[in-house]
Amino acid sequence: MDPRDASLTVPGDCVRWCASQPPELAVLDDMVAIDLDWWNTRLDCHKIPVRLAGRGPDGQQVDTGIAFLRRGDLQRSTCTLEFGDSWWDLTALYLCAAWLYAHPHRGRVRRFVDVRNWTTPQQPFSVISAAFAACERSPALIDAGPFREWSGWPKAPGVGPTLLSLYCWAVHTDDADRPQLLDQQAVSSLIRHGWLENPSVPGFSVARYTHLLHHWARQAGTTAELVEMWLTHTWRERVAAADKLRDNHTA
């Protein structure tokens, strides 16, 4: 761990909030409604060989219309959705994108991600496949290599570190220092609590971020996922309070 982070103590509010949350329900059952037609139409148009699915109101798997997707369905080890064996990694990435962009509490621009590489039209998925391979290696996103940016993120043009972080969380279910979702709201909250880092998500060193969340989780006797959720939760509360104060002043 970076010496600048070792001295940071988990806030008491974080400890209390995490203690009040049931980890399995709060994290794995975090559910969103996704528009499968929106995603699958674009996947077809961009000739990306995957098709997304979710659960209908009756719990049955569907691949059209509005469907429900749990965060637990993103995990390789716990996903109960049935997909073909080919292009599992691409399917997982787009499932993560669909969940992330539909989530009302995640600060992410809603857009379709085209992962094809136009510089090698005969191998359109060569770059993203190299990124997947880098993400698969353990410890994930920490070792340097030819397919990584300086900060540890695999080179995956158009994808971005937020989506990559969720993908890595989904594929590394058993790692002691499991990669965690990197949300701009969590970034802002961490900096407010004394973390010295570039305030923009792309400038974050992924190793420092992952280590700090696990460090705080150990201090609080909880999970790194709940620490990350508290960071985004407390930031939204601060923003809502500031908006309310501003509205009262302008009323």
C-alpha positions in Angstrom: 0.0 0.0 0.0 1.1 3.5 -0.7 2.4 5.2 2.5 0.0 8.1 1.9 -2.9 5.7 2.2 -1.8 3.6 5.2 -2.5 6.5 7.6 -6.1 7.0 6.4 -8.6 5.7 8.9 -12.0 4.5 7.8 -14.7 7.1 8.8 -17.0 6.1 11.6 -20.0 6.9 9.4 -18.8 4.3 6.9 -18.4 1.6 9.7 -21.9 2.3 11.0 -23.5 2.3 7.5 -21.8 -0.9 6.4 -22.7 -2.6 9.6 -26.4 -1.9 8.8 -26.3 -3.4 5.4 -26.7 -7.2 4.6 -23.8 -7.8 2.2 -25.5 -10.3 0.0 -28.7 -8.3 -0.5 -27.0 -4.9 -0.7 -24.4 -5.9 -3.3 -25.4 -9.0 -5.2 -29.1 -8.2 -5.3 -28.6 -4.6 -6.4 -31.0 -4.7 -9.4 -31.7 -2.5 -12.4 -34.2 -2.6 -15.3 -32.5 -2.7 -18.7 -33.9 -2.2 -22.2 -32.7 -5.3 -23.9 -34.0 -4.2 -27.3 -31.9 -1.0 -27.1 -28.7 -3.0 -26.4 -29.3 -6.0 -28.7 -30.3 -3.8 -31.7 -27.0 -1.9 -31.4 -25.0 -5.1 -30.9 -26.5 -6.4 -34.1 -25.9 -3.2 -36.0 -22.2 -3.1 -34.9 -21.8 -6.8 -35.7 -20.7 -7.7 -32.2 -21.5 -11.4 -31.7 -23.3 -11.4 -28.4 -26.9 -11.0 -27.2 -27.9 -9.8 -23.8 -30.5 -11.4 -21.6 -32.1 -10.7 -18.2 -35.1 -11.8 -16.1 -38.7 -11.0 -16.8 -41.3 -10.2 -14.1 -41.9 -13.9 -13.7 -38.2 -14.7 -13.2 -37.8 -16.4 -16.6 -34.9 -15.5 -18.8 -35.8 -13.2 -21.7 -33.8 -11.4 -24.4 -36.3 -8.8 -25.5 -38.1 -5.9 -23.9 -37.5 -4.6 -20.4 -35.7 -7.1 -18.1 -34.1 -7.1 -14.7 -30.5 -7.6 -14.0 -28.9 -8.2 -10.6 -25.3 -7.3 -9.9 -24.8 -10.9 -8.9 -25.7 -11.9 -12.5 -22.5 -10.1 -13.6 -20.3 -12.5 -11.7 -18.9 -15.4 -13.5 -19.3 -17.7 -10.5 -22.9 -16.8 -9.6 -24.6 -15.8 -12.9 -27.7 -17.9 -13.5 -28.4 -16.5 -17.0 -27.7 -19.0 -19.8 -25.5 -17.8 -22.7 -23.5 -19.6 -25.4 -20.0 -20.7 -24.6 -18.4 -18.4 -27.3 -17.5 -14.8 -26.5 -18.3 -15.1 -22.8 -16.0 -12.2 -22.0 -17.7 -9.9 -24.5 -21.1 -10.9 -23.1 -19.9 -10.2 -19.5 -18.5 -6.8 -20.5 -21.8 -5.7 -22.2 -23.8 -7.0 -19.3 -21.7 -4.9 -17.0 -22.2 -1.9 -19.3 -26.0 -2.4 -19.3 -26.2 -2.7 -15.5 -23.9 0.2 -15.0 -25.6 2.6 -17.4 -29.1 1.7 -16.1 -28.3 2.1 -12.4 -29.8 5.3 -11.0 -27.1 5.8 -8.5 -24.1 5.4 -10.7 -22.4 8.5 -12.2 -21.9 7.2 -15.8 -22.7 8.6 -19.2 -25.3 6.5 -20.9 -23.9 5.5 -24.3 -23.3 2.4 -26.4 -19.7 1.1 -26.2 -18.2 -0.1 -29.5 -15.2 -2.3 -28.6 -14.2 -3.0 -32.2 -10.7 -2.0 -33.3 -10.8 -0.2 -36.7 -7.1 -0.4 -37.2 -7.3 -4.2 -37.7 -10.5 -4.7 -39.6 -9.7 -8.4 -40.1 -9.4 -8.8 -36.3 -11.9 -6.3 -34.9 -11.7 -7.7 -31.4 -7.9 -8.1 -31.0 -7.5 -5.1 -28.7 -10.4 -5.8 -26.4 -9.3 -9.5 -26.3 -5.8 -8.4 -25.1 -7.5 -6.3 -22.5 -9.6 -9.2 -21.3 -6.4 -11.3 -21.0 -4.8 -8.6 -18.9 -7.8 -8.4 -16.7 -7.9 -12.1 -16.2 -4.3 -12.3 -14.9 -3.9 -12.2 -11.1 -3.3 -10.0 -9.4 -5.7 -8.2 -11.7 -4.9 -4.7 -12.9 -1.7 -4.4 -10.8 1.2 -6.0 -12.8 2.7 -3.8 -15.5 2.7 -5.0 -19.1 2.6 -4.0 -22.7 -1.2 -3.9 -22.8 -1.6 -1.6 -19.8 -1.7 2.1 -19.3 0.7 3.7 -16.8 -2.0 3.6 -14.1 -2.6 -0.1 -14.4 -5.7 -0.1 -16.6 -5.6 -2.3 -19.7 -5.6 -0.5 -23.0 -9.2 -0.8 -24.2 -10.1 2.3 -26.3 -13.7 3.5 -25.8 -14.3 1.3 -22.7 -12.9 3.4 -19.9 -11.8 2.5 -16.4 -15.2 2.5 -14.7 -16.6 -0.2 -17.0 -13.3 -2.2 -16.9 -13.3 -2.1 -13.1 -16.8 -3.6 -12.9 -15.8 -6.2 -15.5 -12.7 -7.1 -13.4 -14.9 -7.3 -10.3 -17.2 -9.7 -12.1 -14.4 -12.1 -13.2 -12.3 -12.1 -10.0 -14.7 -13.5 -7.4 -12.1 -15.1 -5.1 -9.2 -12.7 -5.0 -8.2 -11.4 -1.6 -7.7 -7.9 -3.2 -10.6 -8.1 -5.6 -10.8 -5.2 -8.0 -13.6 -2.8 -7.1 -16.0 -0.7 -9.0 -14.5 2.8 -9.6 -17.2 5.4 -9.7 -16.6 9.1 -10.0 -18.8 9.7 -7.0 -16.6 7.4 -4.9 -13.5 9.2 -6.2 -14.9 12.6 -5.1 -15.9 11.1 -1.7 -12.4 9.6 -1.1 -10.7 12.8 -1.9 -12.9 14.7 0.5 -11.7 12.2 3.2 -8.1 12.9 2.5 -7.0 10.7 -0.3 -4.3 12.4 -2.4 -4.9 11.5 -6.0 -5.9 12.9 -9.3 -9.6 13.7 -8.9 -10.5 12.3 -12.3 -11.3 8.6 -12.7 -8.9 8.0 -15.7 -6.0 9.4 -13.6 -6.5 7.0 -10.8 -3.9 4.3 -10.0 -6.0 1.2 -9.9 -3.7 -0.6 -7.4 -3.9 2.3 -4.9 -7.7 2.4 -5.2 -8.2 -1.3 -4.7 -5.8 -1.5 -1.8 -7.3 1.4 0.0 -10.9 0.0 -0.2 -9.7 -3.3 1.1 -7.7 -1.6 3.8 -10.8 0.3 5.0 -12.9 -2.8 4.7 -10.6 -4.7 7.0 -10.6 -1.8 9.5 -14.4 -1.8 9.4 -14.9 -5.5 9.5 -16.9 -5.4 6.3 -16.5 -5.9 2.6 -14.8 -3.6 0.1 -18.0 -3.6 -2.0 -19.9 -2.1 0.9 -17.2 0.5 1.5 -17.4 1.5 -2.2 -21.2 1.7 -2.0 -20.9 3.9 1.1 -18.6 6.3 -0.7 -21.1 6.8 -3.5 -24.0 6.9 -1.1 -22.5 9.6 1.1 -21.5 11.7 -1.9 -25.0 11.6 -3.3 -26.3 12.7 0.2 -23.9 15.7 0.2 -24.9 16.7 -3.3 -28.6 16.4 -2.4 -28.1 18.5 0.7 -26.2 21.2 -1.2 -28.9 21.3 -3.9 -31.6 21.7 -1.3 -29.7 24.5 0.4 -29.2 26.3 -2.9 -32.9 25.9 -3.8 -33.9 27.4 -0.4 -31.6 30.4 -1.0 -33.1 31.0 -4.5 -36.7 30.4 -3.5 
